[in-house]
Amino acid sequence: MKKVEAVIRPTRLEELKQALNDLEVRGMTIYNVMGRGLQKDVKQYYRGQEVSVDLFPKVKVEIICRDYWLERIIDTILRVCSTGSIGDGKIFVYPVDEIIRISSKERGDSAL
């Protein structure tokens, strides 16, 4: 099993949720986060003072999947979230050793 973490633009979230739903991806966890990668700081004015903004709002999507679903999920994230511009985000993939469903105490694939 794998854990996929995608940090994406907030404007792409609804379209990504729909595309993952079409793939029948059932579970995901969503976080509102702030971050930066290759983006440079942006100068903005607040109450007449110049302010450097170097953290940008992003959304982090976490999905746990079986190994054979991994490439389909990654391909979907890339297709939906790519604009070709700096700031599109990143995808991280981690191995998952164990999953336990608390309500039924199921383990492994059956807990997924």
N, C-alpha and C positions, 0 to 999 in steps of 0.2 A: 504494500500500500504506500501511497505517496501523499504528501501535503503540498498543495500548490498555493502559493501566496502571490497575488498580483496587486501591485500598487498602480492605480490607474487614475485618469482624470475623472472627477465627479460627474461630468457631463456624459460619460459613457456608461455609467452604472446601469441605468434602466435597460438600455439596449443589450448590455452583457447579461443581465439577469434573464431577459427574454430568450436570448440565444442559448444560454445554459439550460433553461427550462425546456426548450425545444430538443436539447440533447438528452433530456430526462435526468439531468443532474439535480438531485433532490435537496441536498444540504449544502449550506454555505454560511459563513459568518462574515459580516460586513462591519468595518470600522471606518470612522472619519478620522483621518490622520493629517499631519503636516509634514512636509519634507522637501528635499531638493536633491537633485542629481547633477546633471550637466547644466541646468538652468542657472543663469546669473541673476544677481539681485536686481530688483526693479526699483527705480526711484519713484516714490509717490509723495504727495503733499498732504499733510494732516495739520489742520489749523495753522496754515501758513509756514510750517516747518517741513523741510525735506526729510523723508524717512526712507531708509533702505529696507525693502522687503526681500528677505532671502529664504523664507519658508513659504511653501505654497500648499493650498488645500488639495488633498488627494483622498482617495478611497482605497482601503485595503480589503481585498476579497480573499478569504481563505476557504479552500475546498479540500476535503480528504477524498481520495479516489483509489480505486483498484489500479494496479500497474497498467493494465491494458487500456484504460480510459485516459491515461495521461496525455498522450499526443493529441487526441481529439479535443480535450479541454484546452490545452495550450494553443492549438490551431484556432479554436474559437475565440480565445482571448486576443490573440494577435490580429485576427480578422476584424473583430469588433472595435478594439481599442486603439488601433494604429491610425494616426493621422499623418505620420511621416515627419513630425516635428519634435524638437526637443521638448521633453515634459510628458511624453506619452506614458512613461512609467517603466516598471520592471516586473519580471516574473521570476519567482524563486521556487525551487522544488526541493523538498526534503523527504527522506525516508521516514515512514511511520512504523514503529515496532509493534504497537499494540493499540487496539481500540476496545473499550469496554462500555457498553450501554448501561447506564446506571439503573434504569427502571427494570430491566429484565436480566441484568448481569450477563448478557450475551457478550462474547468476545470474538475478536477477529473480523472476518468478512461478514458474518451474520450480524454483527453490531453496526455495520456500516449501513 
